[in-house]
Amino acid sequence: MKQGSSIRRYTLITIKLVVAVAILVWLARSGHLDLAVVGAARDHWPWLLAAQLLFGVVQWMCAVRWRWLLRATGVECGMLRVFQLTLAGLLFNQVLIGSTGGDVYRVLAFRVNSTERRMAIVASVAIDRVLGLYAIILVVPLALLWNRALIGQSRIVDLVLLACLVAVVLLPGVAWFLYRLSMGSSLAGTTWISRWLEMARNSLRPFRGQRALLLRAFVVSFVSQILIVVFNIMLAFSILGTDIPWPSFFLLIPIAMLGMAVPINPPGALGTGEAMYVFLLGLVGVGSGGVISLLQRFTTVLWALPGALAFVLPAPSSDRYNDATTEKES
């Protein structure tokens, strides 16, 4: 059974990689991936440089947000180390199937000696991911306020817009339920549902009464998602100049990001991400969406490489993954 599962997993990986390569080849042959336009970046290099720096700032903000959540679980880790692990997560997201490889690594990077503490760290990573996802979803209906002309141009886009509007309303209700769950008493029962809910309750316990922290973390998430759109606009300016309909990026880029976050994508949404950029930006007449996506991928890998140091450099003695609760007790 285990061997059969491995075969199916590797077969699926192979199929996804083949699909990714096929999409890139098709985009190149159809003229949607003309790398010659990258040469224009020599004339607009300040935009390209600013984009690289802005991406680094966003990753630092993400690291700050995650460190806040880690502290709520009682885990203390130096800021530079958290930043390095955040970059390492970027690296895993680019090389593993789907977009959760970085999250798995961030959990396993911590050496803890109790299941409860491990689950608390899992909760910190999960909340970190959910806050970022909700921030992306919230940007879409807000950006629709000045992009109403795009309604009706694509049935796919209309469905995504509808889904985002529904999610903006429903997700706070789910968050309220989970918050009430963390405040409640232990759940009795032997069914898998009751066991799952009890595990979720225990994992969320460190965030009980931390509404100010969660609100602050969400604000950072929202600002970082806005800056990611600005980052994409800067990349577009670097190869196309500033005479493009850049306000529409605040609607289309988050939609592309949501599509790229779906786990069925190839590693790092290779190929599928470029296709989404081509399709979505093509709706507003931007013809080099695939190249913009590749530039974004190049920037991601460039910043992810320092994260590889997490595998070869030991954590400094003053920067170990300390369980703050245990230290206080001792």
C-alpha positions in Angstrom: 0.0 0.0 0.0 2.8 2.4 0.9 4.7 1.6 -2.3 1.5 2.2 -4.3 1.0 5.6 -2.7 4.6 6.5 -3.5 4.1 5.6 -7.1 0.9 7.6 -7.4 2.6 10.6 -5.7 5.6 10.6 -8.0 3.4 10.0 -11.0 1.3 13.1 -10.1 4.5 15.1 -9.6 5.8 14.0 -13.0 2.5 14.9 -14.7 2.5 18.4 -13.1 6.0 19.1 -14.2 5.2 17.9 -17.7 2.2 20.2 -17.7 4.3 23.1 -16.5 6.9 22.6 -19.2 4.2 22.3 -21.8 2.5 25.5 -20.8 5.8 27.4 -20.9 6.6 26.0 -24.3 3.2 27.0 -25.6 3.5 30.5 -24.2 6.9 30.9 -25.8 5.8 29.7 -29.2 2.6 31.8 -29.1 4.6 34.9 -28.4 3.3 35.5 -24.9 6.7 34.8 -23.3 9.0 37.1 -25.4 12.0 37.5 -23.2 13.4 40.1 -25.5 11.3 42.7 -23.7 13.5 42.2 -20.6 16.2 44.1 -22.4 14.1 47.3 -21.8 14.9 46.9 -18.1 18.3 48.4 -18.9 16.6 51.7 -19.6 14.3 51.5 -16.6 16.7 49.8 -14.2 15.7 52.0 -11.2 12.2 50.4 -11.3 13.7 46.9 -11.4 16.0 47.7 -8.5 13.2 49.3 -6.4 11.1 46.2 -7.0 13.9 43.9 -5.7 14.3 46.0 -2.6 10.5 46.2 -2.0 10.2 42.5 -2.2 12.8 42.1 0.5 10.9 44.6 2.7 7.7 42.6 2.3 9.4 39.4 3.3 10.8 41.2 6.4 7.3 42.3 7.3 6.1 38.7 6.9 8.9 37.6 9.2 7.9 40.2 11.8 4.3 39.0 11.7 5.2 35.4 12.1 7.5 36.2 15.0 4.6 37.9 16.8 2.6 34.8 16.4 5.4 32.6 17.5 5.9 34.6 20.7 2.2 34.1 21.5 2.9 30.3 21.5 5.8 30.8 24.0 8.5 30.3 21.3 11.3 32.8 21.2 13.5 33.1 18.1 15.8 35.9 17.0 14.5 38.2 14.3 17.3 37.4 11.8 16.7 33.7 12.3 12.9 34.1 11.7 13.7 36.1 8.6 16.0 33.4 7.4 13.4 30.7 8.0 10.8 32.9 6.1 13.2 33.0 3.1 13.8 29.3 3.4 10.0 28.8 3.2 10.0 30.8 -0.1 12.6 28.3 -1.4 10.5 25.3 -0.5 7.5 26.9 -2.0 9.4 27.1 -5.3 10.7 23.5 -5.4 7.9 21.5 -3.8 4.5 20.7 -5.2 1.8 23.2 -4.3 2.4 26.2 -2.1 2.6 24.6 1.3 6.1 23.2 1.3 7.4 26.4 3.0 4.8 26.1 5.7 5.8 22.5 6.4 9.4 23.4 6.6 8.8 26.3 9.0 7.0 23.9 11.4 9.7 21.2 11.2 12.5 23.7 11.7 11.7 24.0 15.4 13.0 21.4 17.8 10.4 21.0 20.5 9.9 18.2 22.9 6.1 18.1 23.3 3.2 17.5 20.9 1.3 20.4 22.4 4.1 22.8 21.7 4.4 21.4 18.2 0.7 21.9 17.5 1.0 25.5 18.8 3.7 26.2 16.3 1.5 24.6 13.6 -1.2 27.0 14.7 1.1 30.0 14.4 2.0 29.0 10.8 -1.6 28.2 9.9 -2.8 31.6 11.3 0.0 33.3 9.5 -1.1 31.7 6.2 -4.8 32.4 6.8 -4.2 36.1 7.6 -2.2 36.5 4.4 -4.9 34.6 2.4 -7.7 36.7 3.8 -5.8 39.9 3.1 -5.5 38.9 -0.6 -9.2 38.1 -0.7 -10.1 41.5 0.8 -8.0 43.4 -1.7 -10.1 42.0 -4.6 -13.5 43.6 -3.7 -11.8 46.8 -2.6 -9.9 47.1 -5.9 -13.2 46.4 -7.7 -14.3 49.9 -6.7 -12.1 51.5 -9.4 -12.1 48.5 -11.8 -15.8 48.0 -12.3 -15.2 48.1 -16.1 -13.6 44.6 -15.8 -16.9 43.1 -14.6 -18.4 40.9 -17.4 -15.2 40.7 -19.4 -14.4 37.1 -18.3 -16.7 34.5 -16.7 -13.8 33.1 -14.8 -12.9 36.5 -13.3 -16.6 37.1 -12.5 -16.7 33.8 -10.6 -13.5 34.6 -8.7 -14.9 38.0 -7.8 -18.1 36.4 -6.5 -16.2 33.8 -4.5 -14.0 36.6 -2.9 -17.1 38.6 -1.9 -18.6 35.5 -0.3 -15.3 34.7 1.4 -15.0 38.2 2.8 -18.3 37.7 4.5 -18.0 34.1 5.6 -14.4 33.9 6.8 -14.8 36.3 9.8 -17.6 34.0 10.9 -15.3 31.0 10.7 -12.7 33.0 12.7 -15.3 33.8 15.3 -16.2 30.1 15.6 -12.5 29.1 16.1 -12.1 31.9 18.6 -15.1 30.7 20.6 -13.8 27.1 20.3 -10.5 28.1 21.8 -12.3 29.7 24.7 -14.6 26.8 25.4 -14.2 23.7 27.6 -12.7 20.4 26.5 -14.8 18.6 23.9 -15.9 15.1 24.8 -16.4 12.5 22.2 -14.7 9.7 20.3 -15.6 10.6 16.7 -12.9 12.0 14.4 -14.7 15.3 14.3 -14.6 15.7 18.0 -11.0 14.7 18.2 -10.1 17.2 15.4 -12.0 20.0 17.1 -10.3 19.2 20.4 -6.9 19.3 18.7 -7.8 22.6 17.1 -8.9 24.0 20.4 -5.7 23.0 22.1 -3.6 24.5 19.2 -5.4 27.8 19.3 -5.2 28.1 23.1 -2.1 30.4 23.1 -4.0 32.9 21.0 -6.9 33.1 23.5 -7.5 36.8 24.3 -4.9 38.0 21.7 -7.3 40.0 19.6 -5.0 43.0 19.5 -2.1 40.9 18.3 -4.2 39.2 15.6 -5.5 42.5 14.4 -2.0 44.0 14.3 -0.8 40.9 12.4 -3.7 41.2 9.9 -2.9 44.9 9.2 0.7 43.8 8.4 -0.7 41.1 6.1 -3.0 43.6 4.3 -0.2 46.2 3.8 2.2 43.5 2.6 -0.3 42.3 0.0 -0.8 45.8 -1.3 3.0 46.2 -1.5 3.2 42.9 -3.5 0.9 44.4 -6.1 3.1 47.6 -6.1 6.1 45.2 -6.6 4.4 43.7 -9.7 3.6 47.2 -11.0 7.3 48.1 -10.6 8.3 45.0 -12.6 5.9 46.0 -15.3 7.3 49.6 -15.4 10.8 48.2 -15.7 10.0 46.4 -19.0 7.0 48.3 -20.4 7.4 51.8 -19.1 4.8 53.7 -17.0 2.2 54.1 -19.7 0.2 51.0 -18.7 -3.2 50.6 -16.9 -1.5 49.9 -13.6 -4.6 50.6 -11.3 -6.1 47.4 -12.7 -3.1 45.4 -11.2 -4.7 45.9 -7.8 -7.5 43.6 -8.9 -5.9 41.3 -11.3 -2.6 40.4 -9.4 -4.5 39.3 -6.3 -6.7 37.1 -8.4 -3.6 35.5 -10.0 -2.0 35.1 -6.5 -5.1 33.2 -5.3 -5.0 30.9 -8.3 -1.3 30.3 -7.8 -2.0 29.4 -4.1 -4.1 26.4 -5.1 -2.2 23.2 -4.1 -2.9 21.4 -7.5 -0.3 23.8 -9.1 3.2 22.6 -10.1 6.1 23.6 -7.9 5.9 27.4 -7.4 2.9 27.4 -9.9 5.5 27.2 -12.6 3.9 27.6 -16.0 0.4 28.0 -14.5 1.4 31.3 -12.9 2.7 32.6 -16.2 -0.5 31.6 -17.9 -2.6 33.3 -15.3 -0.6 36.5 -15.7 -0.9 36.3 -19.5 -4.7 35.8 -19.3 -5.5 38.3 -16.6 -3.2 41.2 -17.6 -4.3 40.6 -21.2 -7.8 41.7 -20.2 -6.4 45.2 -19.9 -4.1 45.1 -22.9 -0.8 44.3 -21.1 0.8 41.8 -23.4 3.9 40.8 -21.4 2.2 39.2 -18.4 4.2 36.0 -18.7 7.5 37.9 -18.6 6.3 39.9 -15.5 5.5 36.6 -13.8 9.0 35.2 -14.7 10.6 38.4 -13.3 8.6 37.9 -10.1 9.8 34.3 -10.0 13.4 35.4 -10.5 13.1 37.8 -7.6 11.5 35.2 -5.4 14.3 32.7 -6.0 16.9 35.5 -5.6 15.6 36.3 -2.1 15.0 32.6 -1.3 18.6 31.6 -1.8 19.8 33.2 1.5 17.2 31.0 3.1 19.3 28.0 2.0 21.8 29.0 4.6 19.3 27.6 7.2 20.4 24.2 6.1 24.1 24.7 6.4 24.6 27.1 9.2 23.8 26.2 12.8 21.6 28.6 14.8 23.8 30.8 17.0 23.8 29.9 20.7 21.8 33.0 21.5 19.3 32.3 18.7 18.1 28.8 19.4 14.4 27.9 19.3 13.8 28.4 23.0 10.5 27.5 24.6 9.9 30.6 26.6 7.4 28.9 28.8 9.8 26.2 29.8 12.6 28.7 30.4 10.4 30.7 32.8 9.5 27.6 34.7 13.1 26.6 35.1 
